Amino acid sequence: MARTPILRPLIVVSTGIGLAAALALGGSSAASAATIIDGPVGLGTAASYGVLGAQSVTNTGPSVVNGDLGVSPGTSITGFGGPGNGIVNGTVHQTDAAAAQAQADTTTAYGVAASLTPTRGGLEELNGLSLTPGVYNGSTLQLANNGQLTLAGSADSVWVFQAASTLTIGSGTRIVITGGASSCNVFWQVGSSATIGTAAQFQGTVLADQSVTATTGATVVGRLLARNASVTLDDNTITRPTNCPAAGTPSESVAPTITSGTPTDATAGTPYSFPVTATGNPAPTYSDGGTLPPGLTINPDTGVISGTPTTPGTTTVTITVDNGTAPPDTETYVVTVRAPAPTATPTPTPTASAPVPTAPASTAPAVPVVGGNGSGGGGTTELAFTGSDPTIPLTAAGVMLLAGIAVTVLRGRTLRARRRILSEDH
Protein backbone atom coordinates (compact mmCIF):
# COMPACT_ATOMS: atom_id res chain seq x y z
CA MET A 1 0.00 0.00 0.00
CA ALA A 2 1.41 3.37 -1.02
CA ARG A 3 2.15 5.68 1.91
CA THR A 4 0.16 8.90 1.98
CA PRO A 5 2.52 11.87 2.30
CA ILE A 6 2.23 13.93 5.47
CA LEU A 7 1.47 17.59 4.89
CA ARG A 8 2.58 19.77 7.75
CA PRO A 9 1.37 23.30 8.43
CA LEU A 10 3.25 26.22 7.00
CA ILE A 11 5.15 28.10 9.70
CA VAL A 12 5.50 31.84 9.13
CA VAL A 13 8.46 33.57 10.77
CA SER A 14 8.90 37.28 11.46
CA THR A 15 11.55 37.48 8.77
CA GLY A 16 8.86 36.58 6.27
CA ILE A 17 10.53 33.25 5.41
CA GLY A 18 8.10 30.30 5.29
CA LEU A 19 9.30 26.96 6.62
CA ALA A 20 7.21 24.14 5.19
CA ALA A 21 7.41 20.67 6.71
CA ALA A 22 10.11 21.89 9.11
CA LEU A 23 8.91 20.39 12.35
CA ALA A 24 8.62 16.88 13.68
CA LEU A 25 8.37 15.50 17.20
CA GLY A 26 11.16 17.00 19.26
CA GLY A 27 11.78 19.64 16.61
CA SER A 28 10.24 22.48 18.54
CA SER A 29 13.51 24.41 18.37
CA ALA A 30 12.51 25.44 14.85
CA ALA A 31 9.68 27.48 16.30
CA SER A 32 10.33 30.90 17.70
CA ALA A 33 8.38 33.64 19.41
CA ALA A 34 7.36 34.90 15.99
CA THR A 35 5.89 31.66 14.63
CA ILE A 36 2.21 31.12 13.97
CA ILE A 37 0.23 28.33 12.36
CA ASP A 38 -0.87 29.19 8.85
CA GLY A 39 -3.20 26.30 8.17
CA PRO A 40 -4.56 23.11 9.73
CA VAL A 41 -2.24 20.62 11.43
CA GLY A 42 -1.44 17.82 8.98
CA LEU A 43 -2.59 14.43 10.30
CA GLY A 44 -1.32 12.25 7.47
CA THR A 45 -2.98 8.83 7.43
CA ALA A 46 -4.42 9.45 10.92
CA ALA A 47 -6.97 11.81 9.31
CA SER A 48 -9.23 8.87 8.40
CA TYR A 49 -9.55 7.66 12.01
CA GLY A 50 -12.25 8.53 14.49
CA VAL A 51 -10.47 6.60 17.27
CA LEU A 52 -6.84 5.49 17.52
CA GLY A 53 -5.24 4.01 20.63
CA ALA A 54 -1.73 2.83 21.45
CA GLN A 55 -2.28 0.18 24.15
CA SER A 56 -5.98 -0.54 23.69
CA VAL A 57 -9.42 0.71 22.70
CA THR A 58 -12.19 -0.17 25.17
CA ASN A 59 -15.91 0.48 24.72
CA THR A 60 -19.02 0.09 26.86
CA GLY A 61 -22.50 0.29 25.32
CA PRO A 62 -23.71 1.08 21.81
CA SER A 63 -21.05 3.60 20.80
CA VAL A 64 -20.80 4.62 17.15
CA VAL A 65 -17.49 5.46 15.46
CA ASN A 66 -17.98 7.16 12.09
CA GLY A 67 -14.48 6.67 10.73
CA ASP A 68 -11.66 4.17 11.06
CA LEU A 69 -10.75 2.61 14.39
CA GLY A 70 -7.28 1.30 15.20
CA VAL A 71 -4.74 0.27 17.83
CA SER A 72 -0.95 0.01 17.66
CA PRO A 73 1.40 -1.25 19.01
CA GLY A 74 -1.10 -2.76 21.50
CA THR A 75 -3.53 -5.44 20.36
CA SER A 76 -6.71 -5.03 22.47
CA ILE A 77 -9.99 -3.75 20.99
CA THR A 78 -13.05 -4.61 23.09
CA GLY A 79 -16.73 -3.72 23.17
CA PHE A 80 -17.40 -3.66 19.42
CA GLY A 81 -19.48 -6.12 17.42
CA GLY A 82 -22.40 -8.10 18.71
CA PRO A 83 -25.69 -7.05 20.30
CA GLY A 84 -25.49 -3.99 22.49
CA ASN A 85 -21.88 -3.26 21.58
CA GLY A 86 -20.28 -0.53 19.54
CA ILE A 87 -20.42 -0.06 15.78
CA VAL A 88 -17.56 1.06 13.52
CA ASN A 89 -18.61 2.74 10.26
CA GLY A 90 -15.14 2.46 8.82
CA THR A 91 -12.22 0.04 8.87
CA VAL A 92 -10.83 -1.58 12.01
CA HIS A 93 -7.01 -1.73 12.03
CA GLN A 94 -5.81 -3.97 14.85
CA THR A 95 -2.01 -3.92 15.19
CA ASP A 96 -1.43 -3.81 11.45
CA ALA A 97 0.82 -1.69 9.26
CA ALA A 98 -1.89 0.91 8.67
CA ALA A 99 -2.42 1.43 12.42
CA ALA A 100 1.34 1.67 12.97
CA GLN A 101 1.63 4.30 10.23
CA ALA A 102 -1.31 6.24 11.65
CA GLN A 103 0.42 6.27 15.05
CA ALA A 104 3.61 7.59 13.45
CA ASP A 105 1.64 10.34 11.72
CA THR A 106 -0.14 11.18 14.99
CA THR A 107 3.25 11.58 16.65
CA THR A 108 4.34 13.98 13.91
CA ALA A 109 1.14 16.03 14.19
CA TYR A 110 1.47 16.12 17.99
CA GLY A 111 4.99 17.55 17.65
CA VAL A 112 3.87 20.21 15.18
CA ALA A 113 0.95 21.32 17.36
CA ALA A 114 3.13 21.40 20.50
CA SER A 115 5.84 23.47 18.80
CA LEU A 116 3.66 26.44 17.89
CA THR A 117 4.09 29.63 19.89
CA PRO A 118 0.80 30.71 21.49
CA THR A 119 -1.18 33.70 20.36
CA ARG A 120 -2.42 33.79 23.96
CA GLY A 121 -1.03 31.93 26.96
CA GLY A 122 -1.98 31.41 30.57
CA LEU A 123 -5.44 30.02 29.88
CA GLU A 124 -7.15 27.55 32.20
CA GLU A 125 -10.94 27.94 32.29
CA LEU A 126 -12.53 28.15 28.83
CA ASN A 127 -16.13 28.66 29.91
CA GLY A 128 -17.74 31.78 28.47
CA LEU A 129 -14.89 32.59 26.09
CA SER A 130 -15.35 33.50 22.42
CA LEU A 131 -12.02 32.98 20.70
CA THR A 132 -10.83 34.12 17.30
CA PRO A 133 -8.46 31.87 15.32
CA GLY A 134 -5.03 31.33 16.86
CA VAL A 135 -2.88 29.21 19.17
CA TYR A 136 -4.00 29.09 22.83
CA ASN A 137 -1.97 27.68 25.69
CA GLY A 138 -2.38 26.73 29.35
CA SER A 139 -0.78 24.40 31.88
CA THR A 140 -4.17 22.69 32.17
CA LEU A 141 -7.28 23.47 30.14
CA GLN A 142 -10.83 22.89 31.30
CA LEU A 143 -14.42 23.70 30.39
CA ALA A 144 -16.62 23.77 33.47
CA ASN A 145 -19.78 21.67 33.74
CA ASN A 146 -22.58 23.02 31.54
CA GLY A 147 -20.18 25.64 30.15
CA GLN A 148 -19.78 26.86 26.60
CA LEU A 149 -16.79 27.78 24.44
CA THR A 150 -17.42 29.68 21.20
CA LEU A 151 -15.00 29.63 18.27
CA ALA A 152 -15.83 32.43 15.83
CA GLY A 153 -14.22 32.46 12.39
CA SER A 154 -14.58 31.44 8.77
CA ALA A 155 -14.09 28.28 6.72
CA ASP A 156 -10.29 28.74 6.74
CA SER A 157 -9.96 29.61 10.42
CA VAL A 158 -7.68 27.41 12.56
CA TRP A 159 -7.50 26.97 16.34
CA VAL A 160 -4.82 25.04 18.19
CA PHE A 161 -5.18 24.49 21.96
CA GLN A 162 -2.09 23.40 23.89
CA ALA A 163 -2.58 21.85 27.34
CA ALA A 164 0.79 21.19 28.97
CA SER A 165 -0.87 18.69 31.31
CA THR A 166 -4.55 17.71 31.13
CA LEU A 167 -7.67 18.63 29.19
CA THR A 168 -10.94 18.30 31.14
CA ILE A 169 -14.24 18.92 29.34
CA GLY A 170 -17.07 19.01 31.91
CA SER A 171 -20.45 17.33 31.76
CA GLY A 172 -23.15 19.00 29.67
CA THR A 173 -20.70 21.37 27.98
CA ARG A 174 -20.85 22.71 24.42
CA ILE A 175 -18.24 23.86 21.93
CA VAL A 176 -19.96 26.11 19.38
CA ILE A 177 -18.28 27.00 16.06
CA THR A 178 -19.70 29.97 14.17
CA GLY A 179 -19.15 32.02 11.01
CA GLY A 180 -18.66 29.07 8.68
CA ALA A 181 -15.69 27.68 10.63
CA SER A 182 -15.29 23.91 10.94
CA SER A 183 -14.23 21.27 13.46
CA CYS A 184 -11.78 20.20 10.72
CA ASN A 185 -9.50 23.00 11.88
CA VAL A 186 -9.73 22.65 15.67
CA PHE A 187 -6.87 20.76 17.37
CA TRP A 188 -6.29 19.91 21.06
CA GLN A 189 -2.69 18.98 21.87
CA VAL A 190 -2.65 17.47 25.38
CA GLY A 191 0.55 16.84 27.33
CA SER A 192 -0.90 13.94 29.34
CA SER A 193 -4.56 12.81 29.19
CA ALA A 194 -7.95 14.16 28.10
CA THR A 195 -11.40 13.54 29.58
CA ILE A 196 -14.69 14.46 27.88
CA GLY A 197 -17.58 14.66 30.34
CA THR A 198 -21.03 13.10 30.33
CA ALA A 199 -23.30 14.35 27.53
CA ALA A 200 -20.72 16.92 26.42
CA GLN A 201 -20.87 18.18 22.83
CA PHE A 202 -17.20 18.35 21.86
CA GLN A 203 -15.54 19.47 18.64
CA GLY A 204 -12.01 19.04 17.32
CA THR A 205 -9.20 16.52 17.09
CA VAL A 206 -7.60 15.42 20.36
CA LEU A 207 -3.87 14.61 20.13
CA ALA A 208 -3.11 13.19 23.57
CA ASP A 209 0.32 12.04 24.67
CA GLN A 210 -1.30 9.44 26.97
CA SER A 211 -5.01 8.53 27.12
CA VAL A 212 -8.42 9.82 26.05
CA THR A 213 -11.63 9.02 27.95
CA ALA A 214 -15.13 9.88 26.70
CA THR A 215 -17.73 9.36 29.44
CA THR A 216 -21.38 8.37 29.07
CA GLY A 217 -23.29 10.01 26.25
CA ALA A 218 -20.59 12.44 25.10
CA THR A 219 -20.53 13.24 21.37
CA VAL A 220 -17.43 14.20 19.44
CA VAL A 221 -17.22 15.82 16.02
CA GLY A 222 -13.54 15.24 15.51
CA ARG A 223 -11.03 12.52 16.46
CA LEU A 224 -9.70 10.88 19.62
CA LEU A 225 -6.04 9.96 19.05
CA ALA A 226 -3.88 8.61 21.91
CA ARG A 227 -0.13 8.23 21.34
CA ASN A 228 1.01 6.03 24.24
CA ALA A 229 -2.01 4.73 26.19
CA SER A 230 -5.66 3.88 25.60
CA VAL A 231 -8.94 5.31 24.34
CA THR A 232 -12.00 4.50 26.46
CA LEU A 233 -15.57 4.98 25.22
CA ASP A 234 -18.98 4.72 26.94
CA ASP A 235 -22.05 5.02 24.71
CA ASN A 236 -20.51 7.78 22.59
CA THR A 237 -20.81 8.97 19.02
CA ILE A 238 -17.51 9.88 17.35
CA THR A 239 -17.70 11.46 13.90
CA ARG A 240 -14.53 12.37 12.10
CA PRO A 241 -14.83 15.58 10.03
CA THR A 242 -15.01 15.24 6.28
CA ASN A 243 -14.27 17.54 3.34
CA CYS A 244 -11.55 19.24 5.38
CA PRO A 245 -9.04 21.61 3.73
CA ALA A 246 -5.64 20.16 3.00
CA ALA A 247 -2.78 20.85 5.36
CA GLY A 248 -0.96 24.00 4.28
CA THR A 249 -4.14 25.78 3.20
CA PRO A 250 -3.64 29.38 4.37
CA SER A 251 -5.73 30.26 7.38
CA GLU A 252 -7.85 33.36 7.67
CA SER A 253 -6.08 36.60 8.51
CA VAL A 254 -7.48 38.42 11.53
CA ALA A 255 -6.75 42.05 12.36
CA PRO A 256 -4.97 42.51 15.72
CA THR A 257 -6.61 43.67 18.94
CA ILE A 258 -4.80 44.76 22.11
CA THR A 259 -6.13 42.72 25.03
CA SER A 260 -3.98 43.88 27.97
CA GLY A 261 -4.91 46.61 30.43
CA THR A 262 -3.12 49.82 31.38
CA PRO A 263 0.59 49.45 32.18
CA THR A 264 1.38 49.61 35.88
CA ASP A 265 3.32 52.48 37.45
CA ALA A 266 7.12 52.36 37.48
CA THR A 267 9.73 53.68 39.91
CA ALA A 268 12.82 55.58 38.79
CA GLY A 269 15.95 53.50 39.21
CA THR A 270 14.03 50.23 39.66
CA PRO A 271 13.84 47.52 36.91
CA TYR A 272 10.38 47.39 35.31
CA SER A 273 8.43 44.90 33.16
CA PHE A 274 4.88 44.88 31.77
CA PRO A 275 3.57 42.58 28.99
CA VAL A 276 1.33 44.14 26.35
CA THR A 277 -0.79 41.37 24.77
CA ALA A 278 -2.80 41.23 21.57
CA THR A 279 -4.71 38.76 19.43
CA GLY A 280 -4.61 38.47 15.65
CA ASN A 281 -3.54 36.16 12.85
CA PRO A 282 -0.74 36.27 11.91
CA ALA A 283 0.85 37.25 15.22
CA PRO A 284 1.22 41.05 15.43
CA THR A 285 4.30 43.13 16.10
CA TYR A 286 4.42 45.88 18.75
CA SER A 287 5.75 49.43 18.69
CA ASP A 288 5.62 52.56 20.86
CA GLY A 289 6.84 55.14 18.34
CA GLY A 290 9.48 56.34 20.80
CA THR A 291 6.86 57.49 23.32
CA LEU A 292 7.94 55.37 26.30
CA PRO A 293 9.66 57.10 29.26
CA PRO A 294 13.49 57.23 29.13
CA GLY A 295 15.01 53.89 30.03
CA LEU A 296 12.05 51.76 28.84
CA THR A 297 11.64 49.90 25.53
CA ILE A 298 9.08 47.50 24.04
CA ASN A 299 10.01 44.13 22.49
CA PRO A 300 8.54 44.22 18.95
CA ASP A 301 7.86 40.46 18.92
CA THR A 302 6.62 39.75 22.46
CA GLY A 303 5.17 43.13 23.44
CA VAL A 304 6.98 43.20 26.78
CA ILE A 305 7.81 46.70 28.04
CA SER A 306 11.01 46.50 30.10
CA GLY A 307 14.06 48.43 31.31
CA THR A 308 14.94 50.75 34.17
CA PRO A 309 13.23 54.16 34.00
CA THR A 310 15.48 57.09 34.83
CA THR A 311 13.26 60.14 35.28
CA PRO A 312 10.16 60.61 37.49
CA GLY A 313 7.07 62.03 35.82
CA THR A 314 4.05 61.12 33.67
CA THR A 315 4.31 60.26 29.98
CA THR A 316 1.63 59.69 27.33
CA VAL A 317 2.50 56.42 25.59
CA THR A 318 1.01 55.15 22.31
CA ILE A 319 1.20 51.39 21.67
CA THR A 320 0.45 50.11 18.17
CA VAL A 321 0.04 46.45 17.10
CA ASP A 322 0.05 45.47 13.43
CA ASN A 323 0.11 42.19 11.52
CA GLY A 324 -0.46 43.44 8.01
CA THR A 325 -4.22 42.96 8.22
CA ALA A 326 -6.08 46.26 8.45
CA PRO A 327 -6.75 47.96 10.67
CA PRO A 328 -3.88 47.98 13.17
CA ASP A 329 -4.91 48.53 16.79
CA THR A 330 -3.67 51.49 18.82
CA GLU A 331 -4.06 52.30 22.51
CA THR A 332 -2.91 55.41 24.39
CA TYR A 333 -1.87 55.17 28.03
CA VAL A 334 -0.47 57.52 30.66
CA VAL A 335 2.54 55.86 32.26
CA THR A 336 3.67 57.23 35.62
CA VAL A 337 7.25 56.94 36.83
CA ARG A 338 7.38 57.63 40.55
CA ALA A 339 10.37 59.07 42.38
CA PRO A 340 12.14 56.53 44.55
CA ALA A 341 11.16 56.56 48.20
CA PRO A 342 13.53 58.66 50.35
CA THR A 343 16.14 56.69 52.17
CA ALA A 344 15.52 56.82 55.92
CA THR A 345 18.45 58.07 58.04
CA PRO A 346 19.13 55.45 60.68
CA THR A 347 18.93 56.60 64.31
CA PRO A 348 22.33 56.15 65.95
CA THR A 349 22.42 53.58 68.71
CA PRO A 350 23.35 55.21 72.05
CA THR A 351 26.72 54.11 73.38
CA ALA A 352 27.36 53.42 77.04
CA SER A 353 28.88 56.38 78.95
CA ALA A 354 32.48 55.97 79.97
CA PRO A 355 32.77 55.20 83.68
CA VAL A 356 33.82 58.14 85.92
CA PRO A 357 37.33 57.37 87.10
CA THR A 358 37.77 57.08 90.86
CA ALA A 359 40.19 59.65 92.29
CA PRO A 360 43.42 58.02 93.43
CA ALA A 361 44.30 58.04 97.12
CA SER A 362 45.79 61.36 98.22
CA THR A 363 49.54 61.50 98.47
CA ALA A 364 49.45 64.80 100.50
CA PRO A 365 51.25 64.61 103.88
CA ALA A 366 49.09 64.16 106.95
CA VAL A 367 48.00 67.38 108.65
CA PRO A 368 48.70 67.40 112.38
CA VAL A 369 45.72 68.11 114.68
CA VAL A 370 46.31 69.58 118.11
CA GLY A 371 44.84 67.43 120.85
CA GLY A 372 43.78 64.96 118.30
CA ASN A 373 44.31 62.11 120.75
CA GLY A 374 41.68 63.44 123.22
CA SER A 375 44.23 63.98 126.05
CA GLY A 376 45.17 67.57 125.27
CA GLY A 377 48.68 66.47 124.62
CA GLY A 378 50.71 67.09 121.57
CA GLY A 379 49.96 63.85 119.76
CA THR A 380 49.13 63.97 116.05
CA THR A 381 46.54 62.13 113.98
CA GLU A 382 46.08 61.95 110.20
CA LEU A 383 42.71 63.11 108.92
CA ALA A 384 40.88 60.36 107.08
CA PHE A 385 40.82 60.84 103.31
CA THR A 386 37.33 62.00 102.20
CA GLY A 387 37.82 61.80 98.44
CA SER A 388 38.47 65.58 98.11
CA ASP A 389 41.45 67.82 98.47
CA PRO A 390 41.80 68.79 102.22
CA THR A 391 43.90 71.86 101.46
CA ILE A 392 40.99 74.22 100.82
CA PRO A 393 38.94 73.51 103.98
CA LEU A 394 42.05 73.54 106.13
CA THR A 395 43.11 76.91 104.72
CA ALA A 396 39.61 78.31 105.35
CA ALA A 397 39.69 76.99 108.91
CA GLY A 398 43.07 78.68 109.50
CA VAL A 399 41.72 82.00 108.24
CA MET A 400 38.71 81.76 110.53
CA LEU A 401 40.95 80.87 113.51
CA LEU A 402 43.11 83.93 112.89
CA ALA A 403 40.01 86.12 112.58
CA GLY A 404 38.73 84.77 115.93
CA ILE A 405 42.06 85.46 117.62
CA ALA A 406 42.01 88.99 116.22
CA VAL A 407 38.52 89.61 117.57
CA THR A 408 39.46 88.24 120.99
CA VAL A 409 42.53 90.48 121.19
CA LEU A 410 40.49 93.51 120.13
CA ARG A 411 37.86 92.84 122.77
CA GLY A 412 40.54 92.48 125.46
CA ARG A 413 42.05 95.80 124.54
CA THR A 414 38.62 97.46 124.58
CA LEU A 415 37.80 96.15 128.07
CA ARG A 416 41.14 97.28 129.44
CA ALA A 417 40.59 100.76 128.01
CA ARG A 418 37.15 101.06 129.60
CA ARG A 419 38.47 99.95 132.98
CA ARG A 420 41.23 102.55 132.83
CA ILE A 421 38.74 105.35 132.06
CA LEU A 422 36.43 104.30 134.91
CA SER A 423 39.28 104.22 137.39
CA GLU A 424 40.39 107.70 136.39
CA ASP A 425 36.84 109.01 136.90
CA HIS A 426 36.77 107.77 140.47
Secondary structure, 3 states (H helix, E strand, C coil): CCCCCCCCCCEECCCCCEECCCCCCCCHHHCCCCCEECCCCCCHHHHHEEEEECCEEEEECCCEEECEEEECCCCEEECECCCCCEEECCCEEECCHHHHHHHHHHHHHHHHHHHCCCCECCCCECCCCEECCEEEEECCEEECCCCEEEEECCCCCCEEEEECCCEEECCCCEEEEECCCCHHHEEEEECCCEEECCCCEEEEEEEECCCEEECCCCEEEEEEEECCCCEEEECCEEECCCCCCCCCCCCCCEEEEECCCCCCCEECCCCEEEECCEEEECCCEEECCCCCCCCEEECCCCCEEEECCCCCEEEEEEEEEECCCCCCEEEEEEEEEECCCCCCCCCCCCCCCCCCCCCCCCCCCCCCCCCCCCCCCCCCCCCCCCCCCCHHHHHHHHHHHHHHHHHHHHHHHHHHHHHHHHHHHC
